[in-house]
Amino acid sequence: MARPYTPKFLLALLCMLVVGALTSAIAFLVKPALDDIFFKKDITMLKWIPIAVIVIYFTKGVCNYLHALLMNNIGQRIIRNLQNELYRHIQRQSLSFFTKNPTGILMSRITSDANLIQGAVSGALTSLLKDSFTLLCLVFVIFYRDWKLAIIAMLVFPLTVYPITRFGKKSRMVATRTQATVGTLTTLLQETISGTRIVKAFGMENYESKRFAKENERLFRLAMKKVSINALAPPFMEFLGGIGIAAIIFYGGYQVIKGASTPGTFFSFLAALIMLYEPVKRLTDVNNTIQQGIAGAQRVFEVIDTIPEIQNKKNAVSLPRIATGIDIKHVTFCYEDTPVLKDVSLSIKAGEVLALVGMSGGGKTTLVNLIPRFYDVTEGQILIDGHDIRDVTIESLRGQIGIVTQQTILFNDSIKNNIAYGNIGNNTDEQIIRAAKAANAHEFIMKLPNGYDTVIGEQGTKLSGGERQRISIARALLKDAPILILDEATSSLDTEAEIEVQEALETLMKGRTTIVIAHRLSTIRKADRIVALVNGEIVEEGTHETLLEKRGEYFKLYTMQFQDEERSHESDWLKKQ
């Protein structure tokens, strides 16, 4: 992912080399400063060394700025690209992926986990390279000044390997657990904030606050473990460095007293050694940051490496507009190992209105979800005009299907964009208004503050249930798909709203191959054919009248609902009295 930014990286690398060289140059200047100025009292060196120090620090500052700018630019671009790729990959996943991965967990992968990687790529990588170069340059200085002293100093460094490795492993473990907890916390937030109406209705504010506090406490403890690991490494490294410096002062001082070395050489060596421990200490911190980044990367690439269950075959063809019909042949479907549909066979003619009825859990929604390939059949096949839907492109298949569900999905955008969703920017205002009028939505839209430009809030919260449903019908009308799926589109509406929505639905259904799932059987009397599903099997099919005459499953459902409606009307009448 970094390869496209190689030129910038090479320039940053050059800046880091310069910074490392100039840092060691400061230590190098200690010898002439002491020996020539303070001992030999050389006035020429007194003039030139301060100028050299100013030039060194100015150049070092410019290079530090440039390398930080370049490396952060590279790091931020890599993370941006990674987040884009992660989001694109999540969007390509099938519905089963989202049933296994809660929304909050996926959100934390894109935000929190990606931020950990950003810290490793931008900050840690920059520090790793810069401090490594500085370390090498300073090692050169100490060996150049006194190789015997340098060997003594180097004996300390092998002692740092074990703690650095140990701290790194602990850091990665804590980071992984932290990210999992962040995901759980995000899921909790997403559920309780979006479901705040239910929380308040059941008086569960205190319960949810305690649940949040419990997860937050877990996150706090993990954060303190992380702080503990990060805080322990620097003093430990300083202590080891102190041992090395103490040994150098003793041996080096002895050499100066004996006359085997000059004070300038000794202090130049000591300055380089003290400067050398700083990048070593920072590299320990860098290791912890990198380990945390690796933990984040493992979670991000766990998603990216997930192959979508539903995808186009290599030789998939484009599906022509439906002309003959849909054939469902011996279809069996299982959720994991549980069979939901069992050997279902059904033919739907082009232009026919087919209704699916049955008790909850009978497999109605599962069956309609197989047609746009939200899931793939376990056994059997679904054909449209003789084409197995697994042999055609997903885009051309779903392009022919319009869906209106009980749960109306709208976005926090303008009404215009919600109606045009799927083809935003390619529809004229006249086309959008025509669709809204056909869906009985134009009148209430024009009463809103900004008309079609009104932003409707998250999930369309500024609109009533009936208004939201009519917006979704207008969206399906504008798509003008030849196959229409209505999944209990009026079941959550009151009687008045249902009448308005039902009129819009009848307009939408004209000339389309329609599959209707209806909770209220009164809405499907006009269907060309009604199919009753019980425990994933078709038990009967026919028209409204013929099924009532059979006195089978449909008759039982119809009678139960009729009695429920009678009770409801009686209750309403008594309330009015």
N, C-alpha and C positions, 0 to 999 in steps of 0.2 A: 504493500500500500504506500510505502515511502518512495518507491522507485521513480515515479513521475517527478519528484522534487529533488532529484540528484544534484542539479546545478546549485540550487540553494544550499543543499547539505554540504557540498564541497566548499562553498564560500564560507559557511559557518565553521567548517572544519579548519579552514585556514585561519580564521579569527581565533579559534580556540588554541591552535598551535602558537600563535603570536602571544596570546595571554599567558600560556604556560611558559614560553621562553622569557617573557618580560618579568614574570613573577620570580623566576630563578635568577634573572639579572639583578634584581633588588638584593637578593642574598649575596650574589657575586660581588656587588659593589661595597659590601661591608668591609672586606679586606683592604682595598685601597683607601677607603675612608678612614679606617683606623690607623693603618701603617703609614700612609703617605701624609695624611693631614695631621693627626694627633701625635704621631711619634716623629716623623721626618719633618713636619711643619712645612710641607710643600704648598706654596701659595697658588701655583697653577692648578693643582688638583682641587684646591678649595673653590676655585672658580668653576671648573668643569663638572665636578661630581653633582652639585646641586642642580645644575642645568640638565644633566643626564637623568637625574631622579624625576624632575618635572616632566621631561619628554616621555620617559618610561610610563609614568602614571597616566599622562594624558592619552598616549597611544593605547595603553591597556584599557582605559575607560571606554574609548571609542570602540575597540574590538569587543569588549564585554557587551556593550549596548547592541552592536550589530549581530553578534552571535545569539544573544538572547532573543532579539527580534526575529531573526531567521528561523531559529529552532522552534520558537513558539508558533510562528506562522506555519511551519511544516506540521507540527504537532496538532494544531487546531484544525488544519485542513484534513489530516488523516482521520481525526475523530469525527469531523463533519461527514466525511465520506463513509466512515464506518456506521454512524448513526443512520445515514440515508440508506445504506445497504441493509442494515438490520430492519429498518421500518419497511422497506420494499419487500424483504423476505417474509416478514410477519404478514403483510398484506397478501402474499401469494399462498399462504397456508390454507388448508381446508378447514371446515367448521370443527372437525374433531380436535384439531390442534388447540382451538380456543376453549373447548370444553375441558381440556386437560390443563390449560395454563390460565390462571385468573388474570384479569385485566391489570390489576396492580403490580403483579409480578412482571408482566411484559413491559409495563411503564418503567419500572425500576431498571430493567435491562437497558432500555434506551437512554435513560437519564443518569441514574446513580452509578451503574456499572461502567457506562461509557466515560463518566467523569473520572473514575479511578484509572482507566486506561490513559485518559488525557494527562493526568498527573505523572504517569510513568513515561509517556512519550515526550511531553513538552519539558517538564521540569527535570525529571530523573535522567532522561537521556542526555539533556544538555549538561547537567552536572557531572554525569558519568564520563562524558568525553572530555569536558574541560578539566575536571579534577585529575583524570588519568594522564592527560598531557602535562599538567602542572607537576604531578607526581614524578613522571619520567624525567622532566627537566631538572627538578630539584635533586633527584637521585644522582643525576649526572654531576651536579655541582658538588654534592658531598663527596662523591668518589674522586672528583677532580682535586678537591682541596686536601683530603686525607683518606686514602682507601682503607687504612686500618680502622680508623674511627667509624667509617661508613659500614664496615662489616659488623662491628659491634652494634651499631644502631639497627642494622637490618635483622639482627637476631630476634628482635622484639616482634617483628611483623608476622612470622608464622603463627605466633600465639593468638593473633586476631582472627585467623581463618575460622576456627570452630565457633566462637561467639557470633560472628557475622552470619554464618550459615544457620546457626540455631535461631537467632533473632529473625532471620528471613523466613524460615519455615513457620514459626509461630505467627509472624505478621500475616502470611498468606492465609493461614488457617482462620485467624480472627477476621480477616477481610472477607473471606467466603461466607462465614456465619453472619457477619454484619450485613452483607448484601442480601442474604436470604431474609433476614429480619426486616430490612428496609422494604423488600418486596411485600412481605406480609402486612407491614404497616400501611403501605400504599394501597393495598387491596382493601384493607379495613376502612381507610379514608374514603376511597372511591365508592364503596358500598354504602357507608353511612351517610355521606353527603348527598349522593344521588337518591338515596332512600330516606331522606330526612322526614318526609311526610309520614311514613310508616313508623319511624322511630318516635316521632312526637305523638302520633295517634295512639300508640301502645304505651306511652310514658316510659320509654326505655333510655332516656337521655343519660341517667346515672349509670346504667348498665354498660352502655356503649363507651362512656367516659372511662369507666374502670377497665374495660377491655383495651382501650387505647393506651391507658396509663401502664397496664401490664406489659404490652409490647414495647412501649417507649422505655420502660425500665430495663427490659432486656437489651434494647439498643444502647442505653446509657452504660450498662455494664460492659458490653463489648467495646464501646468507645473508650472506656477507662482502661481496658486491657490493652487496646491499641496504643493509648498514651503511655501506659506503663512500659511496653516493649520499646517504643520509640525513645522514651526518656532514659531508659537504662543503658542503651548502646553508647551515647556520647561520653558519659562519665567513665564507663568501663574502658573505652578507647583512650580517654585522657589519662587514666591511671597507668595503662600500659605504656603510653607515651612518656609519662613522668619517670617510669623506671628506666626507659632508654636514655632520656635526657640526663638523669642522675648519673648513669654509668659513663656517659660522654663527658660530663663536667669533671668527674673524678679522673678519668684517663686523659682527657684533653688538657685539663689544668696541669696535670703532672708533666705532660709533654712540654708545655710552655715554660714551667718552672725549670725543667731540665735544659731548656734552650733548644729542644728538638723542633719546636714550632713557634711561630710568631703569634702574638695576641690577635692580629688581624685575621690570620688564617683560621684560628680557633673560633673567633666570634662569627666569621663568615660561615663556617661550617655549622655552628650552633644555630645561627639565624635560618639557614637553609633547612636544618633538621626540624626546628620549631614550625616553620612554614609547611614542611612536608607532612606533619601530623594532622594539620587542618584538613587537607584534601582527603586523607585516609579516613578521618572522622566523618566527613561529609559523605564519603562513599558508603559508609555503614548505613547512614540515613537513606541514601539513594537505593541501597539494596532492599530496605523495608518498603520503600515506595514502589519499586519495581515488582516486588512480591505481591503487593496489593493490586497493582495493575494487572499482573498475571491472573490473579483471582477474578478480577472483573472481566478479563479477556476470555477466560474459560467459560464464564456464564454467557457472555455475548455470543461467542462462536458455537456454543451449545445450541443456540437458536439458529444461527446462520447455517450450521451444518445439518439442521433438520430438513430432510427432503420432503417437499409437499406431497401429501398422499394423492391429491388430485392435480394432474398436470397433463399437458398435451402429449400425445404420442408423437414420435418422430415424423411419421407420414400423415399426420392429421389433416383432414380437408375442411374447407369451409362449408357449413351447412346451408343449403338453399332455403328460401322462405317456405314454410310448411304448406303443402298442397294436399296431401292425402290424409295424414293423421299420425297419432302416437300409438305404438304397440308396446305394451308391457308384457313380457313373456317369461313366465315361470320365475318371477323375481323373489329371491329370498334375501333378507338383510338382517345382519346381527350387529348390535352394539356390543363390542368386545365379543363375549361368548353367548350373549343373550339374544335369541331370535326375536325380532320385532315384526318382520313380514315373512310369511311362509308360503312359498309357491304361488304368488299372486300373478294372475294373467288378466289383462284388460286391454281392450282396443277402444280408442277415442278418435272419432272421425273429425276431420278438419271442420271447424265452425260449430262443433257440438258443445253444448253446455252439460258437463258431467258434475254431479254433486257427490261428495263423499260424506257419509254419516256414520255415527257409531259412538260408543262411550269413550271417555277419555282413556288414552293409552292403547287404543285399538290399532294405531299405526298410520292414521290419516296424514298427519304432518310429515311423518317419515317418508311416506310414499311420494308426496309432492316435492320433498327436498331431494329426491333421487333424480327428478327430471332435469333440473338445471345443474346436476352433478355437484351439489353441495357435499354429497357423499357418493361413493360408488357402490353398486350392488355387490352383495356377497356371492350370489349365484344368479343366473339368468341374464336377461338383457332388456334394455329399453331402446326402442327404435323410433326415429322420427322420419317418416317417408322412406322407410327401409334402411336408413343410416343408423348404425349403432352409435349412440351418443358418445361412447368412448373413442370412436374413430374420427370424430369431428373436433375442430378447435373449440376450446371453452368459450372464447370470445364470440364466435359466431353462434354458438348454442345459446348462451345467456343473452345475446343481443336480440334473440327472438322471444324472450320470456319477460313478461311484466309481472310484478308481484305486489300485492297489497295484503298486509298482514294485520292481525289484531294489535300487535305492538307496533305502533307507527314510529318509524325511525326518521326523525328530522334533525337537522343540524343547526347550530347557532350561527345562522347566516340569514340573508334576506329571503323573503318568500319567493322572489324571482329565481334565485339560485337553487332553492330547494325544489322548485317545480322543474327546473332545467337540469337537475342533478343527473349526471351520466353523460351530459352533452353541453356542459356550461360554456357559454360564449358562442355556440353554434346555432342557437335558436333566436329568432327575432322576438321582440316584445309582443307583436301581433299573435305569433304562434303560442306564446306563453299565456296570453290573455284568453285566447280561444280555448285552450285546454282548461283553464281555470273556470271559464263560463260553463263548459260542458260538465265540469265536476261540481257545479253549483257553489263555487268558491269565490267567484268574482265580486259578488255583492258585499260579503263580509270583509274581503281584502281591501276594497275601496274605502271602507269605514275606518281602517287602521290609520294611525298618524302619518305614516309615510307610504301608504299603499303597498305596492309590490316591492318596495325597497325597505319595508319594515323588517328589522332583525327580530326573530321570533324566540330567541333564548335557547338554552340547552334543552334538547329533546322537544322543542316547540312549546315550552312551558307557558308562554304568553297567550296561547290559543286554547280553546276548549277541545274536548275529545273529538267531537264531530268536525270541528274546523281542521284539526290536525289530519283526520282521516281523509277529508276532501282534498287537502293539499297533496297527500300521497296518491290519491286517485288522479289528480291533475298531472302528477309526475308520470304515472303509468300511461295516461292518455297521450302525453307529449312524446313518450318513448315509442308509442304506436307499435308495440310488439304483437305479433300474430297469436302468440300463446299467452294466456292470462291465468295466473294462480291467485285465488282469493282465499286466504287462510283465516277464517273466522273474522272477516273484515268489519262486521257490525256488532259483534257479540258484547263489546264493552260499552256500547252507546245506549243512551236513553231512547225512549220511543220516538220523540220528536226528531232527535238527531239522526236516528236510524232511518226514518222516512226520507230525509234529505240525502243521506249517504246512499241509500238504496237506489234512489233515482239516478244519482251520479254513477253508481255501479252498473245499472242497466244500460246507460249510455256507453260506458267503458266496454261492456261485454259484446256489444253489437259487432257481428262479423268476426269474432275472435273464437279460437278454440279455448274454452274456459273450463278450468277445474276449480270447483268451489268446495271449501270445507265450511260447513255452517253449523253453529251451535243452535241457532234458532231455525227450526225446520220450516217455519212459515216463509222464510226467505228463499227457499229452494223449490217451491211447488212448481215453478215454471221450468225447471231444469228438464232437458231432453231425457236424461237418465239419472237415476239415483243408485249409488252403490253403497251397500252396508258392509262395513269392516268390523269384525269382532276378533280380538286377539291376533291381529295380523293376517286374517284370512277373510276373503270375500264370502259372505254367507247368503247374500241375495242382491239382485239388481232389477231395475225396471223403472216405470214412471211413478209419480206420486200416487196416482189412483190405483194402479195395479199392485203396488206394494201394500197399500192399505187393505186391499181385498185379500191379500195373502195372509194377513194377520200374523206376520213373522216379526223379525227384529225391528224393522222400520215402524211397523204398527205399534210395537211396544214403546219405542222411543217417542213416537208422536203422541201417544196417549199420555205418557208420563209428563211430557212437556205441556200438553194441553191442560192437564190438571194443575200443574204448577202455575200456568198463566192465569187460570181461573181463580186460584187462591190469591194471586198477586192483585188481580182486579178487585176482588172482594175486600182485600186489605186496604187498597187505595180508597174504595168507596166508604168503608167504615171510618177512615181517617177524616174524610171530607165531612161526614155527618157529625 
